[in-house]
Amino acid sequence: MLQLENEIAQKPKHCIGLFGYGTVGKAVYDVIQKTPGLQACIQKIGIKDTGKKRNIQDDIFTTDAFEILNNSCINIIVELIDDADVAYKIVKAALLQGKAVVTANKKMIAAHFNELCQLQKQTGTPLLYEGACCASIPIIRNLEEYYDTDLLLKIRGIINGSTNFILSRMEKEGLEFTEALLQAQQLGFAENNPALDIDGHDAANKLSILLAHAFGCVIKPETILYSGISKINGEDLRCASQRKQKIKLIAHAQKLKNGKLATYVLPQFITKEDELAGVHDEFNGLITESHYADRHFFKGKGAGALPTAAAVLSDIAALRYGYKYEYKKIDAQKNIKLSNDYYLKVYVSADVFSKINCQAFEYIEEYQNQYGYGAVTGVIHAEKLLEDTWWKQSGVSLIACPEAITQEADYKKISRRSLELAGIT
Ligand SMILES: NC(=O)c1ccc[n+]([C@@H]2O[C@H](COP(=O)([O-])OP(=O)(O)OC[C@H]3O[C@@H](n4cnc5c(N)ncnc54)[C@H](OP(=O)(O)O)[C@@H]3O)[C@@H](O)[C@H]2O)c1
């Protein structure tokens, strides 16, 4: 035992070059100071703005990335900046120099997934990014390691903390959307560019990373059918409440009968019995379904300084025992493809009924057309949603119904004639 402790003590310290001293960077700096057992020290911190007042000694900061990247004492780069393009250049340069990298930058990872895998193979140097998906929930390592033999059939969850915070505040306190967004920004949950969160880009980026680790499916986030929560209005929330349901931004991926993957990120009505209905504020929740284990439910803080810092810290610790992602499923499941050949049951509301393209539906179950305001519940083909833009225009909000996916148009088709008689064509 004593010998092992001595061996650990003799191992070289993690000498870290940190990029970014914002919400997460500062928290990582603090938790590293409070975790001596990690044997890690932060040698230099890369920032952008020299005019900002910082709470630690000035000489640790630099605006010259190469002062960090070319420092041979530094063996780990922790990248926590909010600029995905610069972040990619830093991460690439670090890996090429044989420096291990920890990052939480989902936009950068999603945009360059293939190149980053290639760089890790080429250099044999690890890149870890647990903090990039669901912050404090240890989901990537679980998807990578645990579901290696018991293969996954489905993952679905709430994977963006700020939109969940906004929806929770709108529902519980009756806040307006903009007020709730401001609170999320003040608490450090939201991205600097709020569109990344509220328009669903962030969740699509995270889902694309999760798909690679869960199913070995590598795709660009823009190929996913996705939208955000910015058009959810008071009427939608009232409709949810009447149905005794909640609205959450849900990321969903499931294997279809043909072996392909159906995926989406959409606001969705959630029944009270669904575990995800109990995921509030900045929390995230993810449900996995696999062949033998059946269902697992992960829940934890999905945004914020300390929860994200916890994931970064865990990655730094994992580097100590040489951990790296093996991406085995990507190699094994070369043919797994995304499919948009499935149907979704959705609820669409609009400030002007004519904005709803009723012709796009396979089947309309219910509709409402009063004083110009309108709403339609029906079944629509996913490909049509991907191709069309009518449901993305201002004043139109689309929410998936619970259990939204179906593969066959097994809904009774309403004849166009009856739609005409109802005056909604
Ligand atoms: N906040 C969260 O809850 C959360 C959760 C999970 C993942 N993340 C990810 O973590 C990363 C950091 O997020 P954050 O919330 O900490 O952002 P933030 O508070 O806006 O901080 C960004 C930091 O990056 C620095 N920076 C920007 N451009 C730079 C450049 N070209 N060179 C050097 N430094 C640069 C800024 O420097 P200055 O200080 O000089 O301006 C600042 O210190 C992002 O990728 C984000 O997506 C955040």
PDBQT file of the ligand as one rigid body, heavy atoms in Angstrom, charges set to zero:
ROOT
HETATM    1  N1  LIG A 501     -21.464  27.685 -18.768  1.00  0.00    +0.000 N 
HETATM    2  C1  LIG A 501     -21.891  26.438 -18.741  1.00  0.00    +0.000 C 
HETATM    3  O1  LIG A 501     -22.789  26.075 -17.972  1.00  0.00    +0.000 OA
HETATM    4  C2  LIG A 501     -21.263  25.415 -19.651  1.00  0.00    +0.000 A 
HETATM    5  C3  LIG A 501     -21.642  24.068 -19.505  1.00  0.00    +0.000 A 
HETATM    6  C4  LIG A 501     -21.052  23.092 -20.331  1.00  0.00    +0.000 A 
HETATM    7  C5  LIG A 501     -20.117  23.487 -21.277  1.00  0.00    +0.000 A 
HETATM    8  N2  LIG A 501     -19.780  24.819 -21.401  1.00  0.00    +0.000 N 
HETATM    9  C6  LIG A 501     -18.791  25.158 -22.449  1.00  0.00    +0.000 C 
HETATM   10  O2  LIG A 501     -17.615  25.627 -21.791  1.00  0.00    +0.000 OA
HETATM   11  C7  LIG A 501     -16.970  26.619 -22.607  1.00  0.00    +0.000 C 
HETATM   12  C8  LIG A 501     -16.794  27.894 -21.784  1.00  0.00    +0.000 C 
HETATM   13  O3  LIG A 501     -18.064  28.383 -21.415  1.00  0.00    +0.000 OA
HETATM   14  P1  LIG A 501     -18.215  29.571 -20.341  1.00  0.00    +0.000 P 
HETATM   15  O4  LIG A 501     -19.643  29.585 -19.959  1.00  0.00    +0.000 OA
HETATM   16  O5  LIG A 501     -17.187  29.428 -19.278  1.00  0.00    +0.000 OA
HETATM   17  O6  LIG A 501     -17.880  30.838 -21.265  1.00  0.00    +0.000 OA
HETATM   18  P2  LIG A 501     -17.542  32.331 -20.772  1.00  0.00    +0.000 P 
HETATM   19  O7  LIG A 501     -17.977  32.549 -19.362  1.00  0.00    +0.000 OA
HETATM   20  O8  LIG A 501     -18.071  33.238 -21.803  1.00  0.00    +0.000 OA
HETATM   21  O9  LIG A 501     -15.948  32.400 -20.809  1.00  0.00    +0.000 OA
HETATM   22  C9  LIG A 501     -15.264  32.331 -22.012  1.00  0.00    +0.000 C 
HETATM   23  C10 LIG A 501     -13.775  32.501 -21.765  1.00  0.00    +0.000 C 
HETATM   24  O10 LIG A 501     -13.113  32.260 -23.004  1.00  0.00    +0.000 OA
HETATM   25  C11 LIG A 501     -12.128  33.270 -23.179  1.00  0.00    +0.000 C 
HETATM   26  N3  LIG A 501     -11.856  33.434 -24.612  1.00  0.00    +0.000 N 
HETATM   27  C12 LIG A 501     -12.729  33.719 -25.609  1.00  0.00    +0.000 A 
HETATM   28  N4  LIG A 501     -12.089  33.769 -26.803  1.00  0.00    +0.000 NA
HETATM   29  C13 LIG A 501     -10.781  33.506 -26.547  1.00  0.00    +0.000 A 
HETATM   30  C14 LIG A 501      -9.629  33.404 -27.353  1.00  0.00    +0.000 A 
HETATM   31  N5  LIG A 501      -9.679  33.609 -28.679  1.00  0.00    +0.000 N 
HETATM   32  N6  LIG A 501      -8.434  33.124 -26.750  1.00  0.00    +0.000 NA
HETATM   33  C15 LIG A 501      -8.369  32.942 -25.411  1.00  0.00    +0.000 A 
HETATM   34  N7  LIG A 501      -9.439  33.002 -24.582  1.00  0.00    +0.000 NA
HETATM   35  C16 LIG A 501     -10.629  33.293 -25.142  1.00  0.00    +0.000 A 
HETATM   36  C17 LIG A 501     -12.719  34.509 -22.553  1.00  0.00    +0.000 C 
HETATM   37  O11 LIG A 501     -11.658  35.389 -22.281  1.00  0.00    +0.000 OA
HETATM   38  P3  LIG A 501     -11.865  36.810 -21.526  1.00  0.00    +0.000 P 
HETATM   39  O12 LIG A 501     -12.087  36.438 -20.100  1.00  0.00    +0.000 OA
HETATM   40  O13 LIG A 501     -10.605  37.515 -21.749  1.00  0.00    +0.000 OA
HETATM   41  O14 LIG A 501     -13.058  37.442 -22.171  1.00  0.00    +0.000 OA
HETATM   42  C18 LIG A 501     -13.379  33.920 -21.300  1.00  0.00    +0.000 C 
HETATM   43  O15 LIG A 501     -12.456  33.834 -20.250  1.00  0.00    +0.000 OA
HETATM   44  C19 LIG A 501     -17.863  26.793 -23.849  1.00  0.00    +0.000 C 
HETATM   45  O16 LIG A 501     -17.400  25.966 -24.881  1.00  0.00    +0.000 OA
HETATM   46  C20 LIG A 501     -19.228  26.288 -23.376  1.00  0.00    +0.000 C 
HETATM   47  O17 LIG A 501     -20.009  25.772 -24.447  1.00  0.00    +0.000 OA
HETATM   48  C21 LIG A 501     -20.330  25.773 -20.613  1.00  0.00    +0.000 A 
ENDROOT
TORSDOF 0
